[in-house]
Amino acid sequence: MMAGNGAMLIKDGRVIDPGRNIDGVMDVLVKDGVISAVGPGIKEKAEKIVNVRGLVVAPGFVDMHVHLREPGQEGKETIATGTRAAAMGGVTSLACMPNTVPPLDTVAMIVYLLSRVAADAVVRVYPIGCLSQERKGEQMADLAGLLEAGAVAFSDDGDTLMNSLVAKRAMMNLAELGAPYIEHAEDAHLLDGGAMHDGLVSLRLGLPGRSTLAEDVIVSRDLLLAGATGARLHIAHLTAPASIDMIRQSRARGVKVTCEATPHHLALTDAAVGEYDTMAKVNPPLRDEACRRALVAAVKEGVVDVIASDHAPHGELDKDVEFVQAASGVVGLETMLPICLDVLVAQGGLSLAALVRLLSTAPAGILGLNAGTIAPGSQADLAVFDPKAEWTLDARKLTSKSKNTPFNGRRMTGKVVHTLVGGRFVVRDGALEQG
């Protein structure tokens, strides 16, 4: 991924850089792939001038929860298709989850993945390594080796690390290494075959339910372990009100805990399952309206640190089956921004700057990435979007290889116009650059 050459002046956009409390109409000067200057009325001559009046210029989004499916499930997504979908959504850096086939549990697998990234990716990709060998939860993976090879965090996502002793040992190691422990918080025993949220909708449909208790038990355990070990704990795809409360209280006691919410859990409830619509089957499940409102409130309060897509591509045959047998997950890279603009900004009263922090600055900080800022000297990774653009989602036109979204046909407000990585356009005027 080469840096852009020469000087480019991005003029008259609303520049939002939460890390530096910048929010105003300004110019951004880019030289050789790096931010050179930010301010109003920059006079320096540039080979290329891009007028973005009426658009927002933000640090490129950092999605810390993405399933690229490569290696092993390239029929669902590849590094090439997934990173292009990311760029269409304004994501310039992403962290890919390790539940590939085989999983990212050895140095050799991390090295292999990064070689594929170098060949095919159009945005920056950072691997998340496994916590346990083969993701079986029995023996800790070589965390130090994986970190040295390029992993930025560790998780057995898709499954919870159920063995508390292995979890404790992993946290002790990661406390020394300084890398985050990311938990998919669902007690496997309490799931009891559940296929959706345990509530009135599951009762009406006759489907087995998943209680929020499964999440709460693991969040409680992990908060205790993180407090005892000093590890940096990150709870993925939070959904449960009691877990929100425990995170708030533990943070006040000094536990190093962060957490994320997904756009689909913020926007939808279990009512989206309708009459057994498998596009609304996700893991953890869509909850009821009380849970959704509690999650939105936690975002506004600042208990939730990050919005992440949990982009989970599945093919038609994975979803076109009975609900209980259907795969869990939705694609989300290309819809993350408009869903958040709707639910959090338009309906929730969140500021645009606060949203950019959730999408970019905060996840970059948690993962320790050189991203999430438009400060002079930083790499010129930018998301330029129109917060007022109106459009309707046609799932068939998604860049992702898979089309499994519960938002098909939804009227959207907010669209990415340009995405730049290292000063080069990956998306220009709403379309992928060729080559």
RODOMI-411450 format. One record per atom (N, C-alpha, C): residue in one letter; x, z, y. Coordinates in steps of 0.001 Angstrom, whole numbers, plus 500000, padded with zeros to 6 digits. Atoms other than C-alpha are relative to their C-alpha. Layout:
# residues N
AXZY
...
***
This chain:
# residues 435
M500848500000498819
M500000500000500000
M500889500000501238
M499080500138498873
M501977498689502940
M499327500380501300
A500520499649498690
A501570499924506486
A499762498746500814
G500258501107499100
G500098497657509113
G501166499798500942
N498873500316499140
N502670495887511272
N499544499800501441
G500295500244498594
G502820495650515056
G499119501076500600
A500809499026499266
A500687497449517631
A498551499532500059
M501426500284499910
M496890497648517574
M499351501072500863
L500692499077499120
L494703499237520248
L498520500000499639
I501419499820500326
I491331500560519139
I499359500637501224
K500438499628498655
K489409500803522399
K498568500530500055
D501304499538499506
D486525502829523785
D499066500521498920
G500843499366501006
G485295504520520619
G499853501488500277
R500138498541499941
R484006508065520332
R500929500587498946
V498981499483500903
V487091509667518823
V499690501457499663
I500259498634500466
I486396512776516746
I501144500431499097
D498905499433500793
D489355514796515460
D499814501514499981
P500361498575499990
P488058518255514469
P501191500944500011
G498840499122500066
G491496519686513753
G500641500247501350
R499429499836498652
R492455519203517403
R498914500161501055
N501141499800499094
N488984519815518918
N499841498840500976
I500171501193499177
I488837516242520211
I498670499345499653
D501265500708500173
D485451514601520712
D499658499354501334
G500263500687498748
G485214511997523443
G500353498533499903
V499711501430499976
V485446508333524370
V501467499793500360
M498552500142499843
M489092507370523971
M500480498733499306
D499320501079500711
D491523504734522780
D500944500602498963
V499031499600501018
V493722504964519694
V501002498859499863
L498936500990500143
L497049503144519624
L500692500198498658
V499376499974501320
V498423502292516192
V501227499097500022
K498774500791500095
K502004501134515653
K500586500146498604
D499363500014501322
D503420500138512278
D499364500993499039
G500735499184500959
G500733501984510378
G499874501464500354
V500000498587499592
V501068505240512324
V499272500132501339
I500633499714498711
I499000506760515138
I501100500248501030
S498976499871498958
S501113506357518278
S499511500813501182
A500542499274498848
A498814507692520996
A498485500029499904
V501450499858499927
V495261508924521535
V499655500501501398
G500385499553498670
G493623509181524930
G499170498948500713
P500811500965499252
P491404507516527526
P500873498982500733
G499375501044499192
G492459504203529045
G501462499752499718
I498597500288500325
I495718503582527184
I500349498599500514
K499625501259499343
K497516500831529118
K501025499187499217
E498927500695500723
E500233499937526634
E499478498731499340
K500408501270500580
K500082496342525488
K500059500061498474
A500064500046501461
A499128495659521887
A499726498574499559
E500216501348500539
E499163492533519749
E498547499778499613
K501371500101500465
K495667493302518541
K499165501048500726
I500919499067499340
I492767494871520483
I498662499949499267
V501268499894500716
V489686496091518621
V499070500872500835
N500951499241499192
N486760497115520814
N498952500645499096
V500937499275500866
V484666499805519117
V499024500822500835
R500946499295499119
R482396500809522002
R498688500263499253
G501224499613500680
G479377502695520646
G500200500471498574
L499701499563501361
L481115503502517361
L500793501297500007
V499226498774500179
V482669506732516076
V501297499660499282
V498694500157500640
V486383506734515235
V500404501373499448
A499721498711500645
A487124509505512734
A501195499864499074
P498989500062501070
P489984510423510426
P499326499484498736
G500571500502501241
G489430508540507185
G499511501139499119
F500581498934500804
F487225510552504864
F500866500281498766
V499228499542501151
V488847512546502057
V499009500540498970
D500955499593501033
D486697512761498929
D500773500652498859
M499198499260500973
M488086515451496665
M499333500125498631
H500676499918501303
H485710514846493744
H499459498622499619
V500353501373500366
V485666511298492351
V500391499744498545
H499706500428501375
H485468509945488805
H500247498494500024
L499651501422499998
L487308506615488633
L499885499365498616
R500243500447501382
R486832506357484831
R501174499287499335
E498823500643500586
E490215504679484327
E501098501024499852
P500128500857501171
P491768504971481810
P498846500387499082
G500857499736501133
G489339504627478948
G498552499607500137
Q501412500354499822
Q485955503844480497
Q499867498967501116
E499946501016498946
E486709500774482572
E498719499186500123
G501294500663499882
G483257499374481809
G499115500632501049
K500793499292498997
K481851501994484186
K500601499872501400
E499292500076498719
E484470501865486955
E501481499799499698
T498551500116500095
T488100500984487523
T500613500493501300
I499315499626498764
I490698502005490053
I499756498940501068
A500232501081499039
A490207498606491685
A498602500074500599
T501372499989499467
T486411498797491974
T499677501316500691
G500302498698499416
G486260502525492687
G500620500206501369
T499360499808498687
T488754502462495534
T499409499053501039
R500684500888499050
R486980499484497100
R498643500572500403
A501237499300499658
A483701501372496904
A500284501135500980
A499607498920499088
A485488504289498568
A500209499468501411
A499739500576498681
A486699502077501409
A498711499601500699
M501282500374499405
M483163500769501958
M499261501216500552
G500604498765499500
G482122504390502456
G500847500744501005
G499141499349499017
G484939505182504899
G500993500973499412
V499075499085500690
V486946507114502285
V501366499331499901
T498643500556500034
T490677506515502747
T500915500762499054
S499248499218500989
S491927509256500388
S498995500618499037
L500884499365500969
L490351510467497175
L500820500686498927
A499403499308501147
A491176512895494386
A499159499668498784
C500740500440501192
C490254511621490933
C500056501073498918
M500142498971501020
M489012513953488229
M500637499574498671
P499178500315501174
P490901514194484924
P499238499766498707
N500730500166501266
N488071513733482396
N499899498526499623
T499878501373500454
T489271510244481531
T500234500002498487
V499796500093501452
V489913508965477987
V501257499171499732
P499779498550500139
P492548510211477293
P500016500705501357
P500042499249498748
P492426512998479895
P501371500089500659
L498756499870499233
L495034513615482579
L500612501383499760
D499496498678500379
D496611516526480728
D501491500008499706
T498554500059500229
T500223515334480362
T500675499281501165
V499221500677498957
V502967514179482688
V499916498492499811
A500050501441500274
A502888510784480974
A498709499379500507
M501287500542499538
M499193510344481815
M499940499946501519
I499966500025498529
I499730511262485476
I500859498834500475
V499109501103499630
V502638508810485688
V499315498661499765
Y500708501245500302
Y500545506102484022
Y498920499730501047
L501071500180499016
L497595506676486352
L500568499544501337
L499419500352498702
L499808506503489441
L500570498583499990
S499540501394500074
S501283503221488187
S498828499043500157
R501201500821499846
R497768501799487946
R499507500052501445
V500379499860498595
V496986503145491409
V500863499099500873
A499088500832499215
A500066501432492832
A499660498521499876
A500314501411500233
A498902498146491318
A498651499590500569
D501383500429499763
D495174498197492065
D499259500689501140
A500778499227499025
A494119500800494657
A500132499433501403
V499962500404498594
V493203499918498241
V499877501201500930
V499928498753499238
V492937503561499370
V500964500932499271
R499056499047500607
R495132506571498636
R499290500802498902
V500579499305501154
V494489508172495249
V500931501116499566
Y499238498812500402
Y495621511670494266
Y499377500567498721
P500576499514501254
P495192512799490650
P499814501514499975
I500219498601500348
I493711516116489640
I500345500141498522
G499575499806501380
G495345517395486455
G499075500942499254
C500802499096500838
C493669519181483554
C500530501426500073
L499616498598500137
L493694522955483377
L500459500298498573
S499677499694501400
S493805522941479587
S500372498730499253
Q499577501125500818
Q495335520708476945
Q498777499307499396
E501091500836500501
E492950517863476046
E498635500451500507
R501242499464499429
R490333519650478180
R499190500788498956
K500700499255501041
K489508521771475134
K499812501474500359
G500175498634499552
G489835525068476996
G500699501046499169
E499366499055500917
E492094526631474375
E501429500334500383
Q498610499784499608
Q495664526184475595
Q500214499420501395
M499752500460498646
M496828525885479187
M500874498749500002
A499177501199499847
A498214522500480218
A501304500358500711
D498724499809499306
D501737522120481646
D499760499812501501
L500427500114498606
L500569522850485177
L501162499661500930
A498839500265499143
A504029522882486760
A500470498558499841
G499584501373500245
G504941519585485121
G499044498995500607
L501005500896499429
L501679517951486167
L500091499972501519
L499872499925498544
L502136519162489733
L501205499193500476
E498788500731499631
E505660517773489885
E499809498492499841
A500244501423500246
A504394514451488507
A499058499384501027
G500864500547498952
G501870514134491336
G498603500558500075
A501326499390499906
A498761516204490604
A499918500883501247
V500164499203498772
V497344517898493712
V499114501219499785
A500863498870500346
A494898520305492024
A499712499903498512
F500203499930501445
F493663521269488560
F498563500381499681
S501384499772500388
S490285521219486823
S499770499452498602
D500501500614501226
D488578520615483509
D498619499406500274
D501320500414499530
D485671519128485467
D499261499128498989
G500851500532501054
G482788517927483393
G499682501111499017
D500171498793500806
D483221521179481510
D500600501184500756
T499434498749499494
T483889524786482460
T501105500467499068
L498990499359500839
L487049526485481253
L499410501348499564
M500790498848500432
M485091528997479194
M500841501193499568
N499160498898500465
N487985531070477784
N500569500736501210
S499615499258498799
S488474533763480413
S501484500334500036
L498573499694500023
L491999534589479254
L500808498770500419
V499317501227499585
V493112530952479589
V499781499760501492
A500295500162498578
A491379530805482972
A500869500935500847
K499167499048499262
K493221533935484109
K501454499545500034
R498604500447500053
R496588532589482942
R500215498778500888
A499896501182499137
A495931529285484685
A500015500407501462
M500030499544498605
M495058531088487915
M501302500692500381
M498726499343499709
M498198533218487685
M501091498963500269
N499008501054499813
N500310530081487313
N499770499239501302
L500294500780498805
L498527528220490085
L500182500817501270
A499713499149498837
A498852531202492425
A501472499875500384
E498567500173499732
E502623530828492070
E500317498582500471
L499723501392499653
L502525527038492319
L499354499586501322
G500651500287498718
G500212527082495336
G498973498890499950
A500975501085500137
A497738524518493955
A498614500569499680
P501357499489500231
P493941524897493815
P499550499892498538
Y500701499976501285
Y491995525783490671
Y498557499579500318
I501336500521499713
I488782523698490756
I499116500215498780
E500871499640501120
E485915524957488633
E498675499255500026
H501356500481500282
H482894523171487235
H499262501209499436
A500497498661500333
A480859526363487173
A498651499963499284
E501201499896500824
E478359526323484319
E500381500641498665
D499753499349501279
D478391528755481412
D499397499140498891
A500448500944501022
A478189526435478406
A498945500602499081
H500949499357500908
H476265528979476358
H498628500156500656
L501269499813499296
L473615529559479006
L499284498690500309
L500655501298499778
L472942525834479390
L498926499757498945
D500990500002501075
D471160525971476018
D499267498661499880
G500605501319500171
G470590522211475840
G499178499511501160
G500810500379498845
G469015522036479284
G500372498637500553
A499776501353499505
A468600518574480780
A499749499866501490
M500269500029498566
M467379519398484307
M499775501440500468
H500210498657499464
H466680522360486595
H498845500699499291
D501020499196500669
D464704525124484919
D498977500454501040
G501008499677498982
G461546525204487035
G498669499360499657
L501345500524500231
L458015523917487468
L500012498542499561
V499955501422500375
V459030520252487186
V500402499846498535
S499593500091501414
S460857520755483878
S498871500475499090
L501128499502500781
L457849522734482641
L498926498921499868
R501016501059500023
R455464519899483589
R500417498846499103
L499504501140500774
L457668517259481977
L500320500354498549
G499660499579501356
G458338519319478861
G501456499812499668
L498567500170500197
L462098519047479348
L500695501359500002
P499268498725499992
P464557521863478526
P500731500190501327
G499468499735498670
G465791523545481699
G501371500653500000
R498712499343499752
R469169524633483055
R499808500994501139
S500179498962498991
S468985527914484931
S501200500069500944
T498903499739499064
T471030528676488046
T500892501127499495
L499206498892500544
L472215531697486062
L501285499486499351
A498798500564500618
A474662529425484208
A501106499818501033
E499022500138498919
E476384528697487528
E500443501365500509
D499698498700499402
D476177532249488837
D500977500825499158
V499136499208500882
V477869533805485795
V501453499552500112
I498622500496499915
I480936531550486016
I500567500205501400
V499517499743498637
V481193531806489800
V500413501455500135
S499674498568499949
S481116535603489454
S501315500284499276
R498766499797500775
R483810535553486760
R501213499477500759
D498851500628499358
D486063533193488666
D500380500695501299
L499696499256498773
L485768535131491914
L500770501274499674
L499270498797500422
L486891538269490080
L501427499650499585
L498665500412500446
L489807536411488460
L500863499556501180
A499239500444498831
A490833534798491742
A500433501185500845
G499629498800499251
G490761538168493461
G501138500758499344
A498965499268500734
A492937539672490738
A501333499271499975
T498775500784500162
T495462536823490593
T500549499449501317
G499578500598498733
G495604535643494206
G499932498489500009
A500102501458500093
A494758532095493118
A499075499444501077
R500894500726499101
R493131529529495401
R498927499331499154
L501120500470500804
L489743528940493787
L499123499062500825
H500942500921499360
H487535525965494648
H498853499751499036
I501184500216500831
I483980525791493298
I499437498624500308
A500532501352499836
A482820522220492746
A498477500023500023
H501452500281499964
H479257520940493385
H499123501268499891
L500766498753499928
L477697524276494358
L498508499696500128
T501447500216499895
T473909524561493908
T499178501277500097
A500823498815500239
A472804528177493372
A500088501018501149
P499991499028498891
P471762530646496128
P500806501260499710
A499244498777500309
A473235533674494316
A501501499717500036
S498582500369499931
S476566531847493977
S500458499886501448
I499682500078498570
I476494531099497704
I500249501394500558
D499844498623499508
D476028534796498421
D501287500637499492
M498786499403500559
M478843535813496084
M501253499424500656
I498841500614499338
I481242533339497678
I500164500569501403
R499950499421498650
R480366534601501161
R500590501413499966
Q499550498606500073
Q480923538227500139
Q501456500095499540
S498624499960500503
S484135537537498216
S500988499533501054
R499135500498498928
R485604535569501099
R500221501083501047
A499873498911499030
A484919538503503404
A500955501078499504
R499077499010500589
R486944540671500991
R501409499441499843
G498657500574500055
G489890538292501181
G500288499115498810
V499787500914501120
V489395536242498027
V500184498584500552
K499704501362499526
K490857532748498502
K499083499014499293
V500978500868500646
V487779530701497699
V499440499002501001
T500680501056499267
T486456527392498982
T498972499377499068
C501022500614500841
C483527525332497775
C499513498709500635
E500503501289499539
E481853521959498054
E498530499847499640
A501350500440500329
A478357520515498128
A499998498481499943
T500111501455500094
T477324516993497207
T498819499516500833
P501143500546499265
P475049514721499243
P498705500012499190
H501243500054500774
H472595514400496353
H499364501376499825
H500600498661500074
H472178518161495999
H499448500458501345
L500499499668498668
L471674518426499767
L498728499240500350
A501105500873499592
A469141515599499953
A498809500027499051
L501044500164501009
L467141515736496721
L499684501300499289
T500389498873500855
T465264518204494552
T499657499475498614
D500369500393501357
D464204518219490922
D498755499111499973
A501156500901499930
A461054516406492076
A500418498539499893
A499508501377500093
A463232513247492196
A500006499492498562
V500070500422501402
V463145513232488388
V498687499256499742
G501276500718500086
G459513512111488820
G499480499949498595
E500432500178501386
E458431510666485513
E501211499593499156
Y498837500176500875
Y461715511026483628
Y500985498949500521
D499053500951499412
D463880509006486048
D501419500492499758
T498653499566500358
T467379509241484571
T500999499818501139
M499104500132498853
M468935508131487877
M500136501323500749
A499961498693499361
A468152511663489072
A500550501082499074
K499387499027500908
K469908513305486128
K501464500169500379
V498635499695499582
V473087514980487356
V500406501345499415
N499444498789500606
N475336517830486303
N500938500671501011
P501209499213500231
P474707520444487653
P498756499293500512
P501215500751499694
P471070519417488013
P499542500166501450
L500697499837498732
L469087518795491167
L499104501226499883
R500753498740500049
R467481522138492010
R498671499867500746
D501279500027499284
D464175523091493637
D500233500064501508
E499878500073498545
E463450523018497367
E500630501259500587
A499397498764499486
A464400526678497887
A501518499956499862
C498554500120500203
C467851526024496431
C500591498972500958
R499500501040499096
R468257522832498464
R500118500539501420
R499964499438498642
R467392524639501697
R501124501031500151
A498917499002499960
A469809527459500854
A501353499317500086
L498735500735499976
L472572524906500288
L500239499386501377
V499873500547498640
V471908523156503612
V500372501103500986
A499696498871499119
A471932526534505342
A501443500465499819
A498613499586500261
A475256527387503655
A501002499035500622
V499151500974499322
V476760524161504996
V500053500304501491
K500071499744498554
K475585524936508525
K500700501310500366
E499374498702499749
E476829528530508265
E501517499940499861
G498567500095500242
G480269527424507102
G500436500598498686
V499638499512501332
V480124528970503642
V500499498839499146
V499543501218500672
V480407525443502229
V501060499332500866
D498854500527499257
D483766523979503253
D500062498483500026
V499726501413500245
V483567520403501982
V498738499309499500
I500949500889500660
I481174517576501253
I500814499041499130
A499327500904500938
A482312515628498175
A498939499225499233
S501031500859500593
S480524512755496470
S499677500332498554
D500106499923501460
D481056513687492800
D499557498637499457
H500273501383500417
H480997509906492330
H500203499886498497
A499958499993501479
A480146509554488618
A499316498748499476
P500601501263500408
P479604505938487556
P499620499985498519
H500447500222501378
H477611505107484422
H499339498638499914
G500608501303500218
G476515501786482972
G498522500099499657
E501440500031500259
E472926500703482312
E499643500661498677
L500315499454501315
L473069501682478641
L500146501513499954
D499859498547499937
D474120505222479604
D498767500665500591
K501163499445499306
K470995505686481712
K498666499523499426
D501248500573500494
D468402503460480022
D499681500520498605
V500333499312501251
V467649505993477296
V499084501168500350
E500835498829499731
E465444509064476907
E500759500993500871
F499384499155498983
F466089511636479618
F501008500976499409
V499107498983500576
V467656514268477357
V501314499373499550
Q498797500661500487
Q470124511727475940
Q500790499295501113
A499360500774498935
A470974510075479280
A501231500701500547
A498801499449499362
A474375510516480905
A499638500595501356
S500221499337498707
S474531512802483942
S500953499432501044
G499129500419498911
G475835511563487271
G499417498865500813
V500403501073499093
V475300509278490253
V501238499464500714
V498943500521499134
V477520506968492265
V499709500469501419
G500252499411498696
G478039508352495745
G500957499633501112
L499002500295498981
L481046506948497580
L499420499217501177
E500505500891498961
E479064504344499514
E498787500549500742
T501182499423499364
T476101506564500399
T500257501380500603
M499701498646499542
M477858509825501291
M499767500172501505
L500127499865498551
L478013509204505050
L498553499938500466
P501367500040499472
P474417508070505704
P499116501136499513
I500803498878500491
I472910510771503481
I500312501257500802
C499614498818499219
C474893513446505343
C499526499896501448
L500497500193498630
L473993511965508740
L498508500309500073
D501436499756500026
D470327512159507749
D499701501486499795
V500393498650500406
V470125515531506019
V500638501080500877
L499282498946499286
L472760517497507949
L499967499844501522
V499933500212498551
V472907515895511410
V498606499791500581
A501321500310499433
A469482514341512116
A498984501095499707
Q500983498981500370
Q467425516916510205
Q500534501417500160
G499450498649500035
G469806519875510067
G500624500493501287
G499444499578498719
G471182519897513603
G501497500229500002
L498542499867500037
L474836519824512516
L500613498992500967
S499336500935499098
S477207518254515031
S500781498956499201
L499193501029500656
L479033515029514213
L501404500512499718
A498654499458500204
A482327516854514651
A500047500911498787
A500046499114501165
A481283519462512095
A499897499194498711
L500101500846501183
L480333516716509655
L501342499351499667
V498687500604500246
V483696514969510089
V500959501025499411
R499159498948500579
R485421518284509377
R499706500155498500
L500405499843501397
L483445518583506118
L500453498831499134
L499688501215500750
L484199515006505093
L501481499656499983
S498622500475499841
S487823514741506174
S501009501116500177
T498977499012499643
T489751517553507813
T500097501125498979
A499989498859500923
A488711520369505464
A500511499639498606
P499449500324501331
P489269518615502112
P501480499655500031
A498566500294499892
A492638517323503324
A500802501296500028
G499316498709499925
G493620520909504140
G500037500715498665
I500058499323501293
I492504522276500783
I500987499383499008
L499117500692500945
L494480519648498877
L501423499838500527
G498656500111499436
G497478519760501226
G500441498574500236
L499700501421499812
L497287516057502053
L500358499698501446
N499697500521498672
N498757514207505005
N498848499098500407
A501229500736499708
A495262513169506082
A499101500904500833
G500988499191499298
G492216514339508011
G500275500220501467
T499684499838498586
T493672513902511497
T500321498647500618
I499586501189499247
I494236511295514208
I501108500403500974
A498912499545499140
A497175513163515699
A501120498972500040
P498839500891499938
P500092511050516957
P501046500392498950
G499037499774501066
G502617510662514151
G499386500013498618
S500666500001501305
S500006510764511385
S499730498573499553
Q500288501337500516
Q499273507826509122
Q498640499538500531
A501201500542499356
A496612505552510611
A498937499680498958
D501123500116500924
D493830506176508098
D498741500348500777
L501130499821499090
L490567505733509996
L498703499509499383
A501355500449500318
A486838505518509362
A499284499768501330
V500715500350498771
V484995503710512141
V498572499665499602
F501371500199500465
F481225503937511794
F499001500010501145
D501121500041499061
D477987503269513605
D498981501025499544
P500904498943500467
P475910506465513409
P498523499634500140
K501394500386499764
K472745504596514444
K499574498768499216
A500340501214500746
A472899501506512222
A498977500315498915
E501052499796500996
E469781501231510061
E500065498899498945
W499937500939501114
W469781499596506650
W499314500598498787
T500661499558501226
T468128499812503249
T500937499779498822
L499077500091501127
L470150500520500120
L499418499115498894
D500285500825501170
D470042497810497475
D501107500275498993
A498983499560500955
A471839499261494464
A500772498828499400
R499335501165500596
R472619495773493157
R501186499535500838
K498953500459499093
K474843495193496186
K501125501022500185
L498931499014499911
L476967498318495747
L501312499409499498
T498681500469500408
T480692497661495447
T500432500632498682
S499695499331501258
S480984500186492639
S499561499144498819
K500327500767501200
K480960498637489174
K498673500450499399
S501269499461500486
S478049500910488241
S499026500155501165
K501029500014498959
K474751501048490128
K499051501197499877
N500882498870500285
N473356504434489048
N499846500919501207
T500277499197498816
T471918505871492248
T498517500335500081
P501401499651499787
P468703507782492912
P499498499587501383
F500357500356498627
F468729506421496487
F499645498525500162
N500319501421499890
N467921502788495671
N498695499810500775
G501173500260499172
G465486501436498260
G499815500950501155
R500129499019498915
R466040504355500616
R500475499402501325
R499602500405498656
R466176503650504338
R501119500908500470
M498808499255499598
M469584504710505609
M500263499819501492
T499519500092498621
T470929505458509084
T501462500430500021
G498567499745499965
G474684505248509639
G500726499102499018
K499287500930500871
K477096502666508302
K501438499845500455
V498591500233499710
V480848502202508081
V500189498554500443
V499716501335499469
V482033499253510174
V501412499564499636
H498602500297500329
H485821499409509711
H500591501185499230
T499179498988500665
T488074501306507305
T501440499517500034
L498581500349499932
L491815501315507946
L500806500988499182
V499073499176500771
V494466502615505568
V501412499588500384
G498656500321499541
G497982502821506951
G500002498919501069
G500078500960498911
G496876500776509955
G499519498624499608
R500506501294500459
R495570497901507834
R498499500095499728
F501417500048500320
F491929496903507616
F499810499808498503
V500470500197501365
V490510497409504148
V498545499528500052
V501359500469499683
V486966497039505481
V499998499611501469
R500103500461498619
R486371494979508608
R498588499441500218
D501367500428499675
D482949494466510194
D499066500141498802
G500909499673501091
G481269496050507187
G500246499277498698
A499700500742501226
A482886493802504576
A501436500244499568
L498656499828500538
L485890494177502313
L500890498851500422
E498999501024499722
E489007492326503415
E500430499373498670
Q499556500681501210
Q490110489741500886
Q501511500136499836
G498571499946500247
G493490489933499217
G500514501389499762
***
